[in-house]
């Protein structure tokens, strides 16, 4: 993981307000990194960071916007994690609201765990990640070796 990280930011509708408040409060931490966001979250994050950076005469970070989560954005993001193009995931998840794409959310969280990227699903964890001394420096995560699984014998005669 390089010093300049690619940070994915996602928020369910009922958590978007919290996400934007958090991004606005921590805007200085993001200007040195690149961001990837799903749908509407990306629009809100981009507008917030452009405003904060303009007020402070700072160049805003690069922001890539994917599709909305229910329209495939969660799957796009999962694919980017599999390709090792995302260094961390900040996901303000709403555990109280059923989502039409719950299976995609579960898959995204599974992939972030499988590829051992720092993942925050709430504001407290996001605060700890962003305030870590590791946030702005290089870091080599330990990746589990799945070669045994990949090379396993599969019996097709069942």
MDAnalysis code that builds the backbone (N, CA, C; Angstrom):
import MDAnalysis as mda
import numpy as np

u = mda.Universe.empty(474, n_residues=158, atom_resindex=np.repeat(np.arange(158), 3), trajectory=True)
u.add_TopologyAttr("name", ["N", "CA", "C"] * 158)
u.add_TopologyAttr("resid", np.arange(1, 159))
u.add_TopologyAttr("resname", ["UNK", "UNK", "UNK", "UNK", "UNK", "UNK", "UNK", "UNK", "UNK", "UNK", "UNK", "UNK", "UNK", "UNK", "UNK", "UNK", "UNK", "UNK", "UNK", "UNK", "UNK", "UNK", "UNK", "UNK", "UNK", "UNK", "UNK", "UNK", "UNK", "UNK", "UNK", "UNK", "UNK", "UNK", "UNK", "UNK", "UNK", "UNK", "UNK", "UNK", "UNK", "UNK", "UNK", "UNK", "UNK", "UNK", "UNK", "UNK", "UNK", "UNK", "UNK", "UNK", "UNK", "UNK", "UNK", "UNK", "UNK", "UNK", "UNK", "UNK", "UNK", "UNK", "UNK", "UNK", "UNK", "UNK", "UNK", "UNK", "UNK", "UNK", "UNK", "UNK", "UNK", "UNK", "UNK", "UNK", "UNK", "UNK", "UNK", "UNK", "UNK", "UNK", "UNK", "UNK", "UNK", "UNK", "UNK", "UNK", "UNK", "UNK", "UNK", "UNK", "UNK", "UNK", "UNK", "UNK", "UNK", "UNK", "UNK", "UNK", "UNK", "UNK", "UNK", "UNK", "UNK", "UNK", "UNK", "UNK", "UNK", "UNK", "UNK", "UNK", "UNK", "UNK", "UNK", "UNK", "UNK", "UNK", "UNK", "UNK", "UNK", "UNK", "UNK", "UNK", "UNK", "UNK", "UNK", "UNK", "UNK", "UNK", "UNK", "UNK", "UNK", "UNK", "UNK", "UNK", "UNK", "UNK", "UNK", "UNK", "UNK", "UNK", "UNK", "UNK", "UNK", "UNK", "UNK", "UNK", "UNK", "UNK", "UNK", "UNK", "UNK", "UNK", "UNK", "UNK", "UNK", "UNK"])
u.atoms.positions = np.array([
    [0.854, -1.159, 0.000],
    [0.000, 0.000, 0.000],
    [0.912, 1.238, 0.000],
    [0.750, 2.050, -1.003],
    [1.589, 3.236, -1.131],
    [1.175, 4.315, -0.139],
    [2.029, 5.321, -0.057],
    [1.737, 6.452, 0.833],
    [0.443, 7.148, 0.393],
    [0.294, 7.369, -0.930],
    [-0.956, 7.923, -1.472],
    [-1.910, 6.759, -1.697],
    [-2.984, 6.758, -0.965],
    [-3.907, 5.634, -0.996],
    [-5.134, 5.909, -1.857],
    [-5.771, 4.828, -2.257],
    [-7.062, 4.892, -2.928],
    [-8.097, 4.464, -1.894],
    [-8.953, 5.404, -1.557],
    [-9.923, 5.202, -0.484],
    [-11.324, 5.133, -1.088],
    [-12.017, 4.037, -0.823],
    [-13.401, 3.893, -1.281],
    [-14.326, 4.422, -0.194],
    [-15.302, 5.230, -0.610],
    [-16.279, 5.767, 0.327],
    [-17.682, 5.421, -0.177],
    [-18.444, 4.803, 0.711],
    [-19.803, 4.358, 0.397],
    [-20.691, 4.721, 1.588],
    [-21.935, 5.092, 1.326],
    [-22.875, 5.357, 2.418],
    [-24.289, 5.016, 1.975],
    [-24.977, 4.284, 2.814],
    [-26.401, 4.057, 2.573],
    [-27.158, 5.370, 2.762],
    [-28.344, 5.458, 2.179],
    [-29.106, 6.711, 2.189],
    [-29.280, 7.297, 3.586],
    [-29.634, 6.466, 4.560],
    [-29.861, 6.970, 5.918],
    [-28.561, 7.348, 6.634],
    [-27.418, 7.099, 6.011],
    [-26.128, 7.424, 6.614],
    [-25.357, 8.477, 5.818],
    [-25.942, 8.951, 4.708],
    [-25.242, 9.934, 3.863],
    [-24.965, 11.240, 4.612],
    [-25.896, 11.691, 5.426],
    [-25.692, 12.926, 6.190],
    [-24.479, 12.772, 7.114],
    [-24.409, 11.643, 7.830],
    [-23.261, 11.373, 8.701],
    [-21.964, 11.333, 7.894],
    [-22.026, 10.700, 6.743],
    [-20.830, 10.579, 5.899],
    [-20.334, 11.958, 5.476],
    [-21.251, 12.803, 5.027],
    [-20.853, 14.131, 4.551],
    [-20.307, 14.972, 5.700],
    [-20.919, 14.889, 6.870],
    [-20.375, 15.590, 8.040],
    [-18.962, 15.103, 8.341],
    [-18.758, 13.799, 8.265],
    [-17.452, 13.206, 8.545],
    [-16.416, 13.638, 7.507],
    [-16.796, 13.591, 6.227],
    [-15.891, 14.021, 5.156],
    [-15.562, 15.503, 5.306],
    [-16.549, 16.324, 5.607],
    [-16.332, 17.753, 5.786],
    [-15.372, 18.022, 6.952],
    [-15.540, 17.293, 8.050],
    [-14.687, 17.456, 9.228],
    [-13.246, 17.013, 8.935],
    [-13.090, 15.961, 8.118],
    [-11.775, 15.361, 7.849],
    [-11.221, 15.700, 6.469],
    [-11.755, 16.724, 5.824],
    [-11.404, 17.012, 4.432],
    [-9.896, 17.103, 4.198],
    [-9.140, 17.637, 5.133],
    [-7.687, 17.791, 4.964],
    [-6.984, 16.446, 4.802],
    [-7.538, 15.420, 5.409],
    [-6.931, 14.088, 5.334],
    [-7.061, 13.479, 3.939],
    [-8.060, 13.916, 3.182],
    [-8.326, 13.311, 1.878],
    [-7.569, 13.945, 0.723],
    [-7.089, 15.163, 0.887],
    [-6.493, 15.873, -0.256],
    [-5.221, 15.208, -0.763],
    [-4.605, 14.350, 0.030],
    [-3.370, 13.678, -0.373],
    [-3.626, 12.288, -0.951],
    [-4.877, 11.932, -1.094],
    [-5.232, 10.589, -1.547],
    [-6.218, 10.668, -2.711],
    [-6.528, 9.518, -3.304],
    [-7.549, 9.428, -4.358],
    [-8.768, 8.721, -3.777],
    [-9.930, 9.103, -4.268],
    [-11.168, 8.527, -3.749],
    [-11.957, 7.830, -4.839],
    [-12.645, 6.780, -4.434],
    [-13.604, 6.084, -5.291],
    [-14.893, 6.004, -4.494],
    [-15.989, 6.431, -5.089],
    [-17.278, 6.431, -4.387],
    [-18.348, 5.820, -5.278],
    [-19.352, 5.272, -4.638],
    [-20.510, 4.809, -5.384],
    [-21.481, 5.974, -5.556],
    [-22.203, 5.955, -6.652],
    [-23.293, 6.844, -7.011],
    [-23.466, 8.173, -6.316],
    [-24.579, 8.305, -5.627],
    [-24.950, 9.557, -4.977],
    [-23.922, 9.955, -3.923],
    [-23.379, 8.975, -3.221],
    [-22.339, 9.278, -2.236],
    [-21.202, 10.032, -2.902],
    [-20.817, 9.601, -4.101],
    [-19.735, 10.258, -4.837],
    [-20.055, 11.707, -5.154],
    [-21.288, 11.970, -5.564],
    [-21.698, 13.349, -5.856],
    [-21.596, 14.219, -4.612],
    [-22.064, 13.708, -3.484],
    [-22.051, 14.461, -2.238],
    [-20.631, 14.675, -1.712],
    [-19.811, 13.626, -1.763],
    [-18.424, 13.730, -1.308],
    [-17.665, 14.722, -2.180],
    [-17.863, 14.614, -3.482],
    [-17.171, 15.513, -4.411],
    [-17.555, 16.974, -4.156],
    [-18.842, 17.243, -4.033],
    [-19.303, 18.617, -3.774],
    [-18.739, 19.150, -2.460],
    [-18.733, 18.312, -1.432],
    [-18.215, 18.717, -0.124],
    [-16.731, 19.032, -0.199],
    [-15.965, 18.160, -0.834],
    [-14.520, 18.371, -0.896],
    [-14.145, 19.543, -1.799],
    [-14.870, 19.727, -2.882],
    [-14.602, 20.881, -3.753],
    [-14.846, 22.171, -2.978],
    [-15.944, 22.225, -2.236],
    [-16.254, 23.426, -1.449],
    [-15.182, 23.697, -0.396],
    [-14.811, 22.663, 0.370],
    [-13.803, 22.830, 1.415],
    [-12.446, 23.232, 0.827],
    [-12.076, 22.605, -0.269],
    [-10.792, 22.918, -0.893],
    [-10.786, 24.321, -1.484],
    [-11.905, 24.719, -2.066],
    [-12.006, 26.070, -2.624],
    [-11.881, 27.119, -1.517],
    [-12.561, 26.891, -0.387],
    [-12.486, 27.817, 0.753],
    [-11.064, 27.976, 1.265],
    [-10.259, 26.930, 1.109],
    [-8.915, 26.917, 1.677],
    [-7.812, 26.956, 0.623],
    [-8.202, 27.248, -0.629],
    [-7.253, 27.367, -1.735],
    [-6.344, 26.131, -1.863],
    [-6.993, 24.967, -1.866],
    [-6.303, 23.681, -1.966],
    [-6.897, 22.924, -3.152],
    [-6.066, 22.167, -3.840],
    [-6.537, 21.346, -4.963],
    [-7.266, 20.128, -4.401],
    [-8.509, 19.897, -4.844],
    [-9.252, 18.736, -4.319],
    [-8.659, 17.416, -4.828],
    [-8.909, 16.330, -4.120],
    [-8.399, 15.035, -4.550],
    [-9.137, 14.521, -5.791],
    [-8.512, 13.571, -6.469],
    [-9.182, 12.892, -7.581],
    [-10.301, 12.029, -7.008],
    [-11.466, 12.098, -7.648],
    [-12.601, 11.292, -7.207],
    [-13.180, 10.560, -8.414],
    [-13.239, 9.236, -8.316],
    [-13.866, 8.407, -9.348],
    [-15.235, 8.016, -8.813],
    [-16.257, 8.234, -9.632],
    [-17.613, 7.877, -9.230],
    [-18.072, 6.646, -10.000],
    [-18.491, 5.651, -9.249],
    [-19.027, 4.426, -9.834],
    [-20.548, 4.537, -9.904],
    [-21.196, 3.484, -10.345],
    [-22.660, 3.450, -10.363],
    [-23.184, 3.440, -8.927],
    [-24.432, 3.743, -8.769],
    [-25.098, 3.633, -7.481],
    [-24.995, 2.176, -7.011],
    [-24.889, 1.980, -5.697],
    [-24.760, 0.629, -5.153],
    [-25.779, -0.361, -5.680],
    [-27.091, -0.053, -5.599],
    [-28.099, -0.995, -6.077],
    [-28.067, -1.220, -7.599],
    [-27.400, -0.330, -8.311],
    [-27.318, -0.465, -9.780],
    [-25.998, -1.088, -10.229],
    [-25.240, -1.650, -9.280],
    [-24.005, -2.341, -9.625],
    [-22.742, -1.710, -9.065],
    [-22.863, -0.572, -8.398],
    [-21.685, 0.110, -7.867],
    [-20.935, -0.694, -6.817],
    [-21.675, -1.427, -5.968],
    [-21.024, -2.271, -4.961],
    [-20.206, -3.371, -5.635],
    [-20.751, -3.926, -6.716],
    [-20.036, -4.974, -7.441],
    [-18.822, -4.404, -8.179],
    [-18.974, -3.192, -8.744],
    [-17.826, -2.538, -9.377],
    [-16.709, -2.340, -8.354],
    [-17.081, -1.867, -7.186],
    [-16.101, -1.611, -6.147],
    [-15.443, -2.914, -5.687],
    [-16.236, -3.953, -5.531],
    [-15.682, -5.262, -5.169],
    [-14.666, -5.746, -6.196],
    [-14.967, -5.544, -7.470],
    [-14.034, -5.945, -8.531],
    [-12.727, -5.158, -8.425],
    [-12.817, -3.865, -8.127],
    [-11.612, -3.044, -7.974],
    [-10.776, -3.501, -6.777],
    [-11.432, -3.933, -5.711],
    [-10.708, -4.469, -4.560],
    [-9.988, -5.748, -4.964],
    [-10.663, -6.620, -5.716],
    [-10.046, -7.866, -6.188],
    [-8.832, -7.593, -7.080],
    [-8.886, -6.509, -7.821],
    [-7.770, -6.124, -8.695],
    [-6.699, -5.343, -7.939],
    [-6.864, -5.237, -6.627],
    [-5.930, -4.532, -5.743],
    [-5.755, -3.068, -6.138],
    [-6.864, -2.440, -6.543],
    [-6.873, -1.030, -6.925],
    [-7.516, -0.144, -5.854],
    [-7.866, -0.736, -4.712],
    [-8.453, -0.005, -3.596],
    [-7.683, -0.386, -2.344],
    [-7.298, 0.623, -1.557],
    [-6.498, 0.370, -0.361],
    [-7.321, 0.292, 0.921],
    [-8.451, 0.968, 0.960],
    [-9.298, 0.905, 2.144],
    [-10.737, 1.257, 1.792],
    [-11.643, 0.798, 2.637],
    [-13.071, 1.010, 2.420],
    [-13.680, 1.665, 3.652],
    [-14.297, 2.820, 3.428],
    [-15.066, 3.493, 4.462],
    [-16.526, 3.380, 4.027],
    [-17.297, 2.587, 4.744],
    [-18.665, 2.263, 4.343],
    [-19.601, 2.590, 5.503],
    [-20.279, 3.712, 5.404],
    [-21.263, 4.068, 6.422],
    [-22.532, 3.266, 6.101],
    [-22.596, 2.115, 6.738],
    [-23.618, 1.106, 6.488],
    [-24.786, 1.333, 7.441],
    [-25.989, 1.123, 6.944],
    [-27.184, 1.258, 7.764],
    [-27.690, -0.137, 8.121],
    [-27.420, -0.603, 9.346],
    [-27.831, -1.952, 9.718],
    [-29.321, -2.081, 10.035],
    [-30.041, -0.956, 10.091],
    [-31.458, -0.981, 10.475],
    [-32.409, -0.905, 9.285],
    [-31.880, -0.659, 8.110],
    [-32.733, -0.476, 6.931],
    [-32.444, -1.592, 5.918],
    [-33.454, -2.387, 5.572],
    [-33.210, -3.404, 4.538],
    [-32.862, -2.724, 3.210],
    [-31.907, -3.299, 2.509],
    [-31.447, -2.733, 1.245],
    [-31.848, -3.673, 0.101],
    [-32.212, -3.121, -1.059],
    [-32.558, -3.989, -2.187],
    [-31.339, -4.754, -2.698],
    [-30.154, -4.323, -2.296],
    [-28.921, -4.953, -2.769],
    [-28.112, -5.528, -1.602],
    [-28.809, -6.058, -0.580],
    [-28.133, -6.625, 0.589],
    [-27.084, -7.674, 0.213],
    [-27.381, -8.492, -0.788],
    [-26.413, -9.524, -1.184],
    [-25.136, -8.877, -1.742],
    [-25.282, -7.751, -2.435],
    [-24.111, -7.050, -2.967],
    [-23.301, -6.428, -1.830],
    [-23.989, -5.885, -0.834],
    [-23.320, -5.296, 0.332],
    [-22.524, -6.376, 1.054],
    [-23.158, -7.532, 1.274],
    [-22.482, -8.644, 1.942],
    [-21.265, -9.089, 1.127],
    [-21.408, -9.162, -0.185],
    [-20.293, -9.560, -1.042],
    [-19.156, -8.547, -0.969],
    [-19.484, -7.256, -0.945],
    [-18.468, -6.212, -0.859],
    [-17.697, -6.327, 0.457],
    [-18.402, -6.514, 1.556],
    [-17.740, -6.642, 2.849],
    [-16.911, -7.927, 2.919],
    [-17.391, -8.981, 2.286],
    [-16.633, -10.235, 2.234],
    [-15.329, -10.032, 1.470],
    [-15.405, -9.372, 0.332],
    [-14.215, -9.143, -0.503],
    [-13.210, -8.249, 0.219],
    [-13.696, -7.220, 0.909],
    [-12.760, -6.342, 1.626],
    [-12.043, -7.117, 2.731],
    [-12.726, -8.068, 3.344],
    [-12.098, -8.922, 4.359],
    [-11.131, -9.899, 3.717],
    [-11.546, -10.517, 2.638],
    [-10.714, -11.496, 1.934],
    [-9.390, -10.881, 1.484],
    [-9.436, -9.652, 0.993],
    [-8.236, -8.975, 0.502],
    [-7.557, -8.126, 1.583],
    [-8.024, -8.260, 2.813],
    [-7.389, -7.667, 3.989],
    [-7.151, -6.166, 3.861],
    [-8.171, -5.443, 3.391],
    [-8.040, -3.986, 3.360],
    [-8.753, -3.408, 4.582],
    [-8.230, -2.340, 5.156],
    [-8.917, -1.719, 6.283],
    [-10.339, -1.335, 5.874],
    [-11.305, -1.712, 6.706],
    [-12.708, -1.478, 6.397],
    [-13.426, -0.928, 7.620],
    [-14.038, 0.231, 7.444],
    [-14.840, 0.830, 8.510],
    [-16.295, 0.772, 8.076],
    [-17.152, 0.297, 8.980],
    [-18.586, 0.270, 8.670],
    [-19.351, 1.254, 9.546],
    [-18.621, 2.058, 10.309],
    [-19.271, 3.079, 11.131],
    [-18.289, 4.225, 11.369],
    [-18.810, 5.292, 11.908],
    [-18.017, 6.522, 12.065],
    [-16.857, 6.352, 13.050],
    [-17.057, 5.636, 14.120],
    [-15.982, 5.448, 15.101],
    [-14.790, 4.728, 14.476],
    [-15.067, 3.661, 13.753],
    [-13.980, 2.922, 13.112],
    [-13.317, 3.778, 12.043],
    [-14.107, 4.534, 11.304],
    [-13.545, 5.444, 10.293],
    [-12.639, 6.473, 10.958],
    [-13.035, 6.986, 12.121],
    [-12.190, 7.932, 12.865],
    [-10.862, 7.293, 13.256],
    [-10.909, 6.049, 13.724],
    [-9.678, 5.370, 14.115],
    [-8.769, 5.143, 12.906],
    [-9.334, 4.747, 11.777],
    [-8.530, 4.515, 10.574],
    [-7.872, 5.809, 10.119],
    [-8.657, 6.865, 10.008],
    [-8.146, 8.116, 9.457],
    [-7.139, 8.792, 10.405],
    [-7.214, 8.488, 11.690],
    [-6.281, 9.094, 12.639],
    [-5.058, 8.219, 12.913],
    [-5.020, 7.047, 12.315],
    [-3.874, 6.157, 12.490],
    [-2.627, 6.749, 11.837],
    [-1.463, 6.544, 12.454],
    [-0.215, 7.010, 11.848],
    [0.048, 6.282, 10.522],
    [-0.567, 5.148, 10.318],
    [-0.399, 4.384, 9.075],
    [-1.154, 4.997, 7.900],
    [-2.112, 5.882, 8.192],
    [-2.973, 6.430, 7.153],
    [-2.184, 7.176, 6.077],
    [-1.129, 7.866, 6.453],
    [-0.363, 8.668, 5.496],
    [1.021, 8.099, 5.196],
    [1.219, 6.823, 5.465],
    [2.520, 6.238, 5.134],
    [2.335, 4.911, 4.418],
    [3.434, 4.406, 3.880],
    [3.377, 3.114, 3.201],
    [3.071, 2.021, 4.215],
    [2.414, 0.983, 3.732],
    [2.025, -0.119, 4.604],
    [1.924, -1.386, 3.769],
    [2.476, -2.477, 4.281],
    [2.401, -3.767, 3.597],
    [1.496, -4.704, 4.376],
    [0.240, -4.820, 3.967],
    [-0.657, -5.735, 4.678],
    [-0.252, -7.184, 4.415],
    [-0.495, -8.024, 5.360],
    [-0.218, -9.450, 5.185],
    [-1.427, -10.065, 4.496],
    [-1.180, -10.658, 3.347],
    [-2.266, -11.278, 2.596],
    [-2.225, -12.787, 2.788],
    [-3.363, -13.366, 3.050],
    [-3.463, -14.812, 3.210],
    [-3.184, -15.472, 1.870],
    [-2.501, -16.586, 1.907],
    [-2.171, -17.340, 0.702],
    [-3.317, -18.314, 0.398],
    [-4.000, -18.056, -0.690],
    [-5.122, -18.911, -1.082],
    [-4.747, -19.882, -2.197],
    [-3.454, -20.107, -2.420],
    [-3.026, -20.973, -3.533],
    [-3.508, -22.409, -3.352],
    [-3.568, -22.898, -2.116],
    [-4.073, -24.255, -1.870],
    [-5.526, -24.359, -2.314],
    [-6.303, -23.340, -2.017],
    [-7.704, -23.337, -2.437],
    [-7.812, -23.301, -3.962],
    [-7.012, -22.468, -4.587],
    [-7.059, -22.325, -6.039],
    [-6.647, -23.623, -6.739],
    [-5.694, -24.341, -6.157],
    [-5.150, -25.560, -6.773],
    [-5.855, -26.834, -6.306],
    [-6.932, -26.710, -5.556],
    [-7.606, -27.881, -5.009],
    [-8.166, -28.764, -6.123],
    [-8.273, -30.046, -5.831],
    [-8.890, -30.983, -6.764],
    [-10.397, -30.880, -6.631],
    [-11.046, -30.844, -7.749],
    [-12.508, -30.802, -7.763],
    [-12.999, -32.072, -8.444],
    [-13.833, -32.815, -7.736],
    [-14.356, -34.083, -8.258],
    [-15.616, -33.788, -9.064],
    [-15.529, -33.998, -10.379],
    [-16.663, -33.754, -11.271],
    [-17.557, -34.986, -11.430],
    [-17.197, -36.088, -10.788],
    [-17.934, -37.349, -10.958],
    [-19.006, -37.546, -9.896],
    [-19.363, -36.511, -9.191],
    [-20.390, -36.680, -8.143],
    [-21.748, -36.522, -8.710],
])
